[in-house]
Amino acid sequence: MTTTKSQTLRIKYCKLGKIRFTSHRDTARMWERALRRAELPVAYTQGYSPRPRISFGLALPTCYESNAEYLDVTINNSTIDLTTLAATLSAALPVGIDVLNVNIIDPKEPSLQETITSCTWKIETSGTDASTLQAALNTAMEAESLLVSRTHKGRDVQDDIRPGVISVEIADTGTHTPELPDSVTLVAQLATKPRAIRPSDLLACLDTPVEAVCIRRLNQWTATGTEPPVAHSGSTTALSDKHSKEASNGQDNSVERQLGPRSGPSLP
């Protein structure tokens, strides 16, 4: 499949392993370099300081992993082979970042920031056994409010995150990290509007001490319960050998397999 005119590409990628310690800004710079290395004819803004027309989705907090990150890239008039572009971009990116698919979208499509309304998170925890953690989760879900302290414009404020905790459940006991045989894995659906709720916010509201060992974003969802809109180009690529060892990092993907397609209530 090729493009012969200006197009907007939506790229889905993962960020796994040691690369999780890089910030969102560092990741943006990595992408700018990778697009140049891949010789993709990226369009630039006009004016005195032209910038590549790249639009990122929700920022991934530093130290978090992800199976589902997105960015939109506008390209100039050219012929682009989408069937090989994913592999070309993966080869130009650092170990741990792999392009999962590349699709053409309508340029009038709402931005990723506007489109995404919730995310699914896998949270591997330690410090609390499964029964105690389940009791704390039940208490939190039955509460009318869950207050978390944040700093906003130099002032400490309290936000009620309870409306944005759509669901949370224990998905697995025991760990895939040998050093922590007693960890408990949660899967939580958290809203991103009016303000994104982080897994760390949820853990901070529980009435038992619990520590996050590894946090991974599994999916991002629109208000209709689907992934961000894309055209079905079928240009999906598997992880390359160069990246797969670092990306897997010894993690088992049983939680992702259990999750399946999202269903359930829309945002409150």
ChimeraX attribute file (.defattr): number of C-alpha atoms within 10 A of each C-alpha:
attribute: neighborCount
match mode: 1-to-1
recipient: residues
	/A:1	11
	/A:2	11
	/A:3	14
	/A:4	11
	/A:5	12
	/A:6	16
	/A:7	20
	/A:8	22
	/A:9	21
	/A:10	25
	/A:11	21
	/A:12	21
	/A:13	21
	/A:14	20
	/A:15	25
	/A:16	25
	/A:17	23
	/A:18	15
	/A:19	19
	/A:20	20
	/A:21	14
	/A:22	15
	/A:23	15
	/A:24	16
	/A:25	10
	/A:26	10
	/A:27	19
	/A:28	15
	/A:29	11
	/A:30	15
	/A:31	19
	/A:32	15
	/A:33	14
	/A:34	19
	/A:35	19
	/A:36	13
	/A:37	14
	/A:38	15
	/A:39	11
	/A:40	19
	/A:41	18
	/A:42	21
	/A:43	19
	/A:44	15
	/A:45	11
	/A:46	9
	/A:47	7
	/A:48	6
	/A:49	7
	/A:50	10
	/A:51	13
	/A:52	16
	/A:53	14
	/A:54	20
	/A:55	16
	/A:56	17
	/A:57	16
	/A:58	19
	/A:59	14
	/A:60	19
	/A:61	15
	/A:62	12
	/A:63	16
	/A:64	21
	/A:65	26
	/A:66	22
	/A:67	20
	/A:68	20
	/A:69	23
	/A:70	22
	/A:71	19
	/A:72	22
	/A:73	20
	/A:74	21
	/A:75	22
	/A:76	15
	/A:77	14
	/A:78	15
	/A:79	15
	/A:80	17
	/A:81	13
	/A:82	21
	/A:83	18
	/A:84	14
	/A:85	19
	/A:86	24
	/A:87	21
	/A:88	18
	/A:89	22
	/A:90	23
	/A:91	19
	/A:92	18
	/A:93	21
	/A:94	16
	/A:95	20
	/A:96	24
	/A:97	30
	/A:98	28
	/A:99	26
	/A:100	21
	/A:101	22
	/A:102	29
	/A:103	21
	/A:104	21
	/A:105	16
	/A:106	13
	/A:107	13
	/A:108	7
	/A:109	13
	/A:110	12
	/A:111	15
	/A:112	20
	/A:113	14
	/A:114	13
	/A:115	19
	/A:116	23
	/A:117	23
	/A:118	24
	/A:119	23
	/A:120	23
	/A:121	24
	/A:122	24
	/A:123	24
	/A:124	24
	/A:125	25
	/A:126	22
	/A:127	16
	/A:128	16
	/A:129	15
	/A:130	20
	/A:131	11
	/A:132	11
	/A:133	23
	/A:134	17
	/A:135	13
	/A:136	17
	/A:137	22
	/A:138	13
	/A:139	13
	/A:140	20
	/A:141	17
	/A:142	10
	/A:143	10
	/A:144	10
	/A:145	14
	/A:146	21
	/A:147	15
	/A:148	15
	/A:149	13
	/A:150	13
	/A:151	9
	/A:152	9
	/A:153	7
	/A:154	7
	/A:155	8
	/A:156	9
	/A:157	12
	/A:158	13
	/A:159	12
	/A:160	12
	/A:161	20
	/A:162	21
	/A:163	14
	/A:164	22
	/A:165	22
	/A:166	19
	/A:167	15
	/A:168	20
	/A:169	14
	/A:170	18
	/A:171	18
	/A:172	15
	/A:173	16
	/A:174	17
	/A:175	19
	/A:176	16
	/A:177	16
	/A:178	10
	/A:179	8
	/A:180	14
	/A:181	12
	/A:182	18
	/A:183	25
	/A:184	26
	/A:185	25
	/A:186	22
	/A:187	24
	/A:188	22
	/A:189	24
	/A:190	26
	/A:191	28
	/A:192	21
	/A:193	14
	/A:194	8
	/A:195	11
	/A:196	17
	/A:197	19
	/A:198	18
	/A:199	23
	/A:200	13
	/A:201	16
	/A:202	21
	/A:203	19
	/A:204	16
	/A:205	19
	/A:206	18
	/A:207	14
	/A:208	15
	/A:209	13
	/A:210	18
	/A:211	16
	/A:212	16
	/A:213	16
	/A:214	15
	/A:215	22
	/A:216	22
	/A:217	23
	/A:218	21
	/A:219	21
	/A:220	28
	/A:221	20
	/A:222	18
	/A:223	15
	/A:224	14
	/A:225	18
	/A:226	14
	/A:227	17
	/A:228	20
	/A:229	17
	/A:230	16
	/A:231	12
	/A:232	12
	/A:233	13
	/A:234	12
	/A:235	17
	/A:236	19
	/A:237	17
	/A:238	12
	/A:239	20
	/A:240	15
	/A:241	8
	/A:242	14
	/A:243	19
	/A:244	17
	/A:245	14
	/A:246	16
	/A:247	22
	/A:248	14
	/A:249	13
	/A:250	12
	/A:251	12
	/A:252	12
	/A:253	10
	/A:254	10
	/A:255	15
	/A:256	14
	/A:257	9
	/A:258	9
	/A:259	12
	/A:260	8
	/A:261	10
	/A:262	13
	/A:263	9
	/A:264	8
	/A:265	11
	/A:266	13
	/A:267	18
	/A:268	8
